[in-house]
C-alpha cells in the first residue's frame, strides 16, 4: 500500500511538472528586427545608374571604429535607437593624379523613433520616420569634414522616409 501511495504521489508530482512547462521562447530566424537605413549610391552625371563607390569607409561621428565595405553600390547604416539623430561620416578616397586623397562628408539623419513590441521571445524593435523639415531645410544635413576642402557627395534624396524594413531604399546619394 505504501508503495502504491508513493507511486501515485510521484506520478502526480511528475504530471504537475509536465503541465507547468512552457515551450522555449526562441526568436525565429526571419523575425523582423530594428531595420537599418538603406543607402544607394548614384553617379551625379547619370542619376539613373547605380554606381560603386571604391574604397568607401563610414563611421558614426565620435567613434573610432570605421566600417570598410570596399567597393559597394549600397550599404545599410544603423540609426541610434536612444536618440533622435545620428551623424555618419562617409570617407571616399577620390583618385588623384599621384596619390589617393581621403575626403570625409558627414550626413546627419534626424528622425522620430517608434518602439514596437515584436514578441516575448524577440522583445521590441524600433522603427524610424525621417523628420522631413519645412521646404528648403534638408534632411539629412550634409556637411564637410576637416580633411578636404570640398564635398564629394553632390546631393542626397530621401526616397522612403519610413524606415520599417530593409527591403526598401531609403536614401540615394549622388556623387
N, C-alpha and C positions, 0 to 999 in steps of 0.2 A: 504494500500500500504506500509506504514511504517512497518507494521507487516511482510509482505512478504519479504521485503528487510532485515529486522533484522533476519528472519528465514533463508534466503539464506546465509547471512553473517555468521551466527552461524554454518550452515551446512558446508560451505566452510572452516571455521576455524577448525572444528572438522575433516573434511576429510584430511586437511593438517597435522594435528596432528597424525592421524592414519597412514598415509602413511610414516611419518618420524620415526615411532617407529621401533626398531630393536628387534629381538628375544634376550632373555637373553643369555649372554655368560657364560655358566657353563661348567667347565671341567668335562667330563664324568668320571664316576667311574673307568672304566677299562683302562683309558688312561695311556700309559707308561710314567713314570717319571724317574728322575735320579736313576739309579739302584745302589744297594749296592753290595759289593764284597761278593760272596757266598763261605763260607769256610766249608769243611767237615773234620772230624777227623777220623783217622785210627790207628789201632794197628800196631806198627812197626814190630812186630813179625809175623803178618798176614796182609800184606798190602792190601788184598782184602776185609777185614772185616771192615765195618763202625762201629765205636765204640763210646759209650757215654763217655764224659768227665764229671766226677762227680764234682759238686761244682765249675764249671768254672765261672770266672768273667773276664771281659775285660773292658778296658778304653783307651781313647786317651791320649798319653803322655802329661803331663802338666795340665790335667783336674782332678778334684777331684771326679767327678761322675763316678761310675762303673755300668756296666750292669751285672746283675746276673741272667742268664737264668736257673741256676741249672744244671741238668744232661741233656746234649744235645750231639747230634752227628753232628749237623750242625748249623751254625749261619750266619747271614747277617751283614756285617760290612760296614758302610758308609765310603766313602772317601771324603776328603775335595775338594770342587769344586773351591776354591780360592787358591790352591797350587798345586805343582807337586809331593808331597809326604805326606803320613800320617803314623804316627808311633803309633801302638796299643800295649798296654801291655796286655798279656794274663796270668791270675793268675790261677794256678792249685794247688789244695790242695792235695798233694801227701800223701797218708796214711803212717804213720809211726807206729812203734810198740806201742808207748804210746801216741803220740799226732799227730795231723794233721798239717803239715808244709806247709805254702804257698810258692809257687815258681813262680816268675814272669819272663816271657820271653817276649822280645819285637820283633815285626816284623815291619819293615819299608817298606811300599809299595811305590815304585816310579813309576810314571805314567805320561801319557800325557793326559790332559783333553781336551774334544772337546764338544763345546756347539752346540746344535741343536734346531731349532725352532719347537715347537710342534703345537701350535695354538694360536689364540688370547686369548682364554679363559684360556688355560693351561700355556702359556708362553714358557719358554725354559727348556730343560733338559740337563744335562751334561753326556756324555759318557766318558769312560776311556779306555786307552790302556796301559797295564803294560809295562814299559820301560824295555825290556829284554836286559841286557848288553852283552858284549862280553863273550865268553866262559870262564868259571871259576869264573866270578863275579856273585854272587847270587842276585836275586830279587824275593821275598822280602829279606831284610837283617835281619838276626836273631842274636839278642844279648841277653845277660843275664841281669837280673835285679840285684838289690843290696841285695835282701833278700834271696838269695840262692847261692850255690857255683857251681851248675851245671844246664844245660839246661834241661827242661822237654820235650821240643819239640826236637825230634830226627832229622827230616828233613822236608822240605816243597817242594811240587811240584806245579808248575804252570800248570794247566790243560787248561784253556781258558784265554789267555791274553787280549782278547777284552771283556770289561765289558759293555755290551749293554742291558742286561736284567738279571732278577733274576731266570730264568729258568735253566741256566747252572751253573755247579760247576766251580768256577774259581781257587780255591786253595785247595789243600789237605795237611793237617798237620798230620804227623806221630809222635806218642809219645809212 
